[in-house]
Amino acid sequence: MDPYKQIVDEWLEEAPYSALRILEKLREMGFNGGYSIVKAYVSSRKMDLNEKATVRFETMPGKQGQMDWGFFEDHLVYEDGKWKKLYCFLMILGYSRMRYHETGSH
């Protein structure tokens, strides 16, 4: 498995391929190892990637907030005799994780 670990790591960075799919791709490259060794390696790498993805970003109070603006594609509001899109503004403060949102139609 060692000569193939780097390419497997690259594939897992691209997408969450299953161990079976990785085995198929490796076999195309000449790998003749078994499924269990691929499964064990893929499982350990996915745990590492998940851990990396859940690292919390900490800020000081009042320093940072994240905002998002969008509309709900599947929801319309009937207002003033017309069907209108439903929009939402959302802001999350970095330190406290307090949320502020407003919805409206247009």
C-alpha positions as semicolon CSV with decimal commas, in nm:
position;residue;x (nm);y (nm);z (nm)
1;M;0,000;0,000;0,000
2;D;0,288;0,240;0,075
3;P;0,366;0,335;-0,287
4;Y;0,000;0,430;-0,339
5;K;-0,069;0,629;-0,023
6;Q;0,008;0,969;-0,175
7;I;-0,233;0,921;-0,467
8;V;-0,504;0,789;-0,232
9;D;-0,458;1,098;-0,013
10;E;-0,500;1,320;-0,320
11;W;-0,818;1,136;-0,422
12;L;-0,964;1,173;-0,073
13;E;-0,887;1,546;-0,075
14;E;-1,087;1,570;-0,401
15;A;-1,394;1,373;-0,289
16;P;-1,509;1,128;-0,020
17;Y;-1,450;0,817;-0,233
18;S;-1,542;0,483;-0,077
19;A;-1,273;0,225;-0,007
20;L;-1,424;0,006;-0,279
21;R;-1,399;0,283;-0,539
22;I;-1,040;0,355;-0,432
23;L;-0,957;-0,014;-0,466
24;E;-1,098;-0,012;-0,821
25;K;-0,889;0,293;-0,911
26;L;-0,577;0,138;-0,757
27;R;-0,628;-0,188;-0,945
28;E;-0,631;0,014;-1,269
29;M;-0,284;0,135;-1,166
30;G;-0,152;-0,217;-1,100
31;F;-0,221;-0,251;-0,726
32;N;-0,269;-0,616;-0,630
33;G;-0,340;-0,577;-0,256
34;G;-0,665;-0,667;-0,088
35;Y;-0,974;-0,472;0,010
36;S;-0,913;-0,486;0,386
37;I;-0,581;-0,298;0,370
38;V;-0,735;-0,030;0,146
39;K;-1,039;-0,003;0,372
40;A;-0,823;0,039;0,684
41;Y;-0,610;0,310;0,521
42;V;-0,909;0,498;0,374
43;S;-1,089;0,484;0,709
44;S;-0,791;0,631;0,897
45;R;-0,743;0,906;0,638
46;K;-1,113;0,999;0,645
47;M;-1,097;1,032;1,025
48;D;-0,797;1,265;0,987
49;L;-0,978;1,471;0,722
50;N;-1,294;1,495;0,934
51;E;-1,091;1,609;1,234
52;K;-0,923;1,877;1,021
53;A;-1,261;1,995;0,889
54;T;-1,410;2,047;1,236
55;V;-1,142;2,269;1,385
56;R;-1,326;2,567;1,533
57;F;-1,214;2,916;1,436
58;E;-1,196;3,131;1,751
59;T;-1,209;3,513;1,761
60;M;-1,213;3,783;2,027
61;P;-1,551;3,942;2,119
62;G;-1,664;4,199;1,861
63;K;-1,388;4,107;1,617
64;Q;-1,561;3,899;1,352
65;G;-1,896;3,787;1,215
66;Q;-2,005;3,580;0,917
67;M;-2,302;3,667;0,703
68;D;-2,497;3,498;0,430
69;W;-2,767;3,624;0,196
70;G;-2,986;3,403;-0,015
71;F;-3,333;3,305;-0,116
72;F;-3,540;2,994;-0,069
73;E;-3,582;2,844;-0,416
74;D;-3,868;2,615;-0,316
75;H;-4,070;2,871;-0,118
76;L;-4,274;3,162;-0,245
77;V;-4,476;3,410;-0,040
78;Y;-4,811;3,544;-0,153
79;E;-4,801;3,915;-0,074
80;D;-4,996;4,210;-0,217
81;G;-5,164;3,984;-0,471
82;K;-4,835;3,848;-0,609
83;W;-4,612;3,546;-0,555
84;K;-4,270;3,663;-0,438
85;K;-3,938;3,498;-0,357
86;L;-3,854;3,458;0,012
87;Y;-3,512;3,602;0,102
88;C;-3,303;3,561;0,415
89;F;-3,014;3,751;0,572
90;L;-2,820;3,560;0,839
91;M;-2,530;3,680;1,053
92;I;-2,339;3,471;1,307
93;L;-2,104;3,640;1,552
94;G;-1,765;3,467;1,573
95;Y;-1,711;3,474;1,950
96;S;-2,055;3,406;2,095
97;R;-2,208;3,223;1,796
98;M;-2,518;3,438;1,845
99;R;-2,735;3,448;1,534
100;Y;-2,932;3,729;1,379
101;H;-3,163;3,673;1,083
102;E;-3,425;3,856;0,886
103;T;-3,652;3,727;0,616
104;G;-3,842;3,922;0,358
105;S;-3,994;3,895;0,014
106;H;-3,937;4,072;-0,313
